[in-house]
């Protein structure tokens, strides 16, 4: 089927094309045109001057609307997928919590057998957040599941290398460098996080294949002081090392504006990815929700924050991608083209899928996040199919 997305302000990598049409053939962009014959299409969707961005890609998402990836069910993943599509997410990595090998395998098996069934944002695979952390940096993950890697467990996880797209590892723990090498050699993105590592330890991990940093500034080492000696930690490594990209939870709560600006200034616009790190309390009434499985760490969701019950730290976010887009645009002043990089193109590059998704170009997948002038999501389109439409959002006609 050939259809037309008409009269959009198209956000390209370096410019915005106003009142321009996209010709969609099946699931790909066939042409970008100022003028198109309105009689040659099966369907026309008039977006009335809304901003059409490449579909948002969330590299780090645990849950939403009461569901978590660790519920290990197709129903839960479907709920998460539909909820985050409402926030403009076109693609996401289903992100696990530190748990037993058996429970991690259950999630990976569900993704393997049902990855094309979900009707909402499309999962690109799994991000294993843990369980290989520094004990003192477990954050809201249950400490009893934090452990050092073993050769046998690594081999069992690599049986799912077709599903696992990334893994977060603390590089200083015993066995980490061997694990980093094995995972990176199998095409899995290794991300550094939940760590007390020094600059030198982080660089060793980069030499072994690590290429990304999980939620920059959160649950990681900064300047390390030992008597009169000072060393850099992972924060300094991430800011300095060009071989590392980094993700930031840009909800205005996890990271203050000046630290986001510092990261973008140090890394450049092409190395920063915005992620939600959303948990099951996102989109839910205020109350108590677990991070991870239903027996996971309890967190109090209140005033747009999820805080562990002891009040000592945050337990992921309760935001959608479009809410973070608003924060980055309204409060930090980044342009639409800059934000398209951080929300779409850069994450695609991290996963090495930028030839297919992440920008609006002829021949790429027809996946879009469509925002009105108040930055509200009017529609999310994934590979030619609307997976979220606001009621009566656009004029839609069939031929």
Rosetta blueprint (number, residue, H / E / L):
1 X L
2 X E
3 X E
4 X E
5 X E
6 X E
7 X E
8 X E
9 X E
10 X E
11 X E
12 X L
13 X L
14 X L
15 X L
16 X E
17 X E
18 X E
19 X E
20 X E
21 X E
22 X E
23 X E
24 X E
25 X E
26 X L
27 X L
28 X E
29 X E
30 X E
31 X E
32 X E
33 X E
34 X L
35 X L
36 X L
37 X L
38 X L
39 X L
40 X L
41 X L
42 X L
43 X E
44 X E
45 X E
46 X E
47 X L
48 X L
49 X L
50 X L
51 X E
52 X E
53 X E
54 X E
55 X L
56 X E
57 X E
58 X E
59 X E
60 X E
61 X E
62 X L
63 X E
64 X E
65 X L
66 X L
67 X E
68 X E
69 X H
70 X H
71 X H
72 X L
73 X L
74 X H
75 X H
76 X H
77 X H
78 X H
79 X H
80 X H
81 X H
82 X H
83 X H
84 X H
85 X H
86 X L
87 X L
88 X L
89 X E
90 X E
91 X E
92 X E
93 X E
94 X E
95 X E
96 X E
97 X L
98 X L
99 X L
100 X L
101 X H
102 X H
103 X H
104 X H
105 X H
106 X H
107 X H
108 X H
109 X H
110 X H
111 X H
112 X H
113 X H
114 X H
115 X L
116 X L
117 X L
118 X L
119 X L
120 X L
121 X L
122 X E
123 X E
124 X E
125 X E
126 X E
127 X E
128 X E
129 X E
130 X L
131 X L
132 X L
133 X L
134 X L
135 X H
136 X H
137 X H
138 X L
139 X L
140 X L
141 X L
142 X L
143 X H
144 X H
145 X H
146 X L
147 X L
148 X L
149 X L
150 X L
151 X H
152 X H
153 X H
154 X H
155 X H
156 X H
157 X H
158 X H
159 X L
160 X L
161 X L
162 X L
163 X L
164 X E
165 X E
166 X E
167 X E
168 X E
169 X E
170 X L
171 X L
172 X L
173 X L
174 X L
175 X L
176 X H
177 X H
178 X H
179 X H
180 X H
181 X H
182 X H
183 X H
184 X H
185 X H
186 X L
187 X L
188 X L
189 X E
190 X E
191 X E
192 X E
193 X L
194 X L
195 X E
196 X L
197 X L
198 X E
199 X H
200 X H
201 X H
202 X H
203 X H
204 X H
205 X H
206 X H
207 X H
208 X H
209 X L
210 X L
211 X L
212 X E
213 X E
214 X L
215 X L
216 X L
217 X L
218 X L
219 X L
220 X E
221 X L
222 X L
223 X L
224 X E
225 X E
226 X E
227 X L
228 X L
229 X E
230 X E
231 X E
232 X L
233 X E
234 X H
235 X H
236 X H
237 X H
238 X H
239 X H
240 X H
241 X L
242 X L
243 X L
244 X L
245 X E
246 X E
247 X E
248 X E
249 X E
250 X L
251 X L
252 X L
253 X L
254 X L
255 X L
256 X L
257 X H
258 X H
259 X H
260 X H
261 X H
262 X H
263 X H
264 X H
265 X H
266 X H
267 X H
268 X L
269 X L
270 X L
271 X L
272 X E
273 X E
274 X E
275 X E
276 X L
277 X L
278 X E
279 X L
280 X L
281 X L
282 X L
283 X L
284 X L
285 X L
286 X L
287 X E
288 X E
289 X E
290 X E
291 X E
292 X L
293 X L
294 X L
295 X L
296 X L
297 X E
298 X E
299 X E
300 X E
301 X E
302 X E
303 X L
304 X L
305 X E
306 X E
307 X E
308 X E
309 X L
310 X L
311 X L
312 X L
313 X L
314 X E
315 X L
316 X L
317 X E
318 X L
319 X L
320 X L
321 X H
322 X H
323 X H
324 X H
325 X H
326 X H
327 X H
328 X H
329 X H
330 X H
331 X L
332 X L
333 X L
334 X L
335 X L
336 X H
337 X H
338 X H
339 X H
340 X H
341 X H
342 X H
343 X H
344 X H
345 X H
346 X H
347 X H
348 X H
349 X H
350 X H
351 X L
352 X L
353 X L
354 X L
355 X L
356 X L
357 X L
358 X L
359 X L
360 X L
361 X L
362 X L
363 X L
364 X L
365 X E
366 X L
367 X L
368 X E
369 X E
370 X E
371 X E
372 X L
373 X L
374 X L
375 X L
376 X L
377 X E
378 X E
379 X E
380 X E
381 X E
382 X E
383 X L
384 X L
385 X E
386 X E
387 X E
388 X E
389 X E
390 X L
391 X L
392 X L
393 X L
394 X L
395 X E
396 X E
397 X E
398 X E
399 X L
